[in-house]
Amino acid sequence: MLKPTIYYAAAFLLAMALGFSSRYFASQLPSFVVAHFGDILWASMVYFGFRMLQVRRPLLLSLACSAAFSYGIEFSQLYQADWIRNVRHTTLGGLVLGQGFSGIDLVRYSIGILPSYAIDYFVCKRVKAKPKIGSAPEKRLHSS
């Protein structure tokens, strides 16, 4: 099952690169893109990360795990103890845990996860339906 894992890793890295790019090139992008796409791409990256780890498991499990993880991170931002604020003020802590709760982030995460799942679903469905080159047909008609 290495091949699907590689595809999911590539999707994970692409979402990550696009997310970082949306922040890095913020001054050259429309304000709507800057405001929303970082979180959308972060959630897409989370989905593909779960797929990479759960390649043999149902797609719906990765959908549920990525939603639970993303929403859990967002709701954890309501907790504001000094120690967790210190972690959030580090680069890695800020990227993973965020800074403060925002309800719109839950919508952005859904927009990132659901299309990622849908694309994954249709690609997987198409790959499974595609006959392998050189394979024998499932049914053969024999003349008597």
C-alpha positions, 0 to 999 in steps of 0.5 A, spaced: 500 500 500 505 504 498 503 507 492 496 510 495 500 513 501 505 516 497 499 520 493 496 522 500 503 524 502 504 529 496 497 531 497 499 533 504 505 537 502 501 540 496 496 543 501 501 545 506 505 549 501 499 552 498 497 554 505 504 557 507 504 560 500 497 564 502 501 567 508 507 568 505 505 572 499 499 575 502 501 582 500 500 580 493 493 576 494 486 578 494 484 580 501 479 574 501 484 569 499 488 571 505 483 571 510 480 564 508 485 560 504 490 559 510 485 555 514 481 552 508 488 549 506 490 547 513 484 543 514 485 540 507 492 538 509 489 535 516 484 530 512 490 528 507 494 527 513 489 522 516 488 519 510 496 518 509 496 514 516 489 511 515 490 508 508 487 502 509 481 504 513 475 507 510 475 514 508 469 516 512 474 515 518 479 520 516 473 525 514 471 524 522 478 524 525 480 530 521 473 534 523 474 532 530 481 534 530 480 541 527 474 542 531 478 540 537 484 544 536 479 550 535 475 549 541 481 548 545 483 555 543 477 557 548 482 555 554 487 560 555 492 558 561 498 561 561 502 555 559 498 554 553 498 561 551 506 560 551 506 554 547 501 558 542 506 564 541 511 559 538 512 558 531 510 551 531 505 552 537 501 557 533 501 553 526 498 547 530 494 550 535 492 557 533 491 563 537 484 564 539 477 561 538 473 564 531 467 561 529 468 562 522 474 557 522 469 552 523 466 553 517 473 554 513 475 547 516 469 544 513 470 547 506 477 544 507 475 537 509 469 536 505 472 537 498 478 534 500 474 528 502 469 528 496 475 529 491 478 523 495 472 519 494 471 520 487 478 518 485 478 512 489 471 510 486 474 511 479 481 507 481 477 501 483 472 501 477 478 502 472 480 495 469 487 493 470 491 493 463 493 486 462 488 483 467 483 477 465 476 479 464 472 477 470 467 472 466 469 468 460 464 465 455 466 458 453 462 455 447 460 448 448 
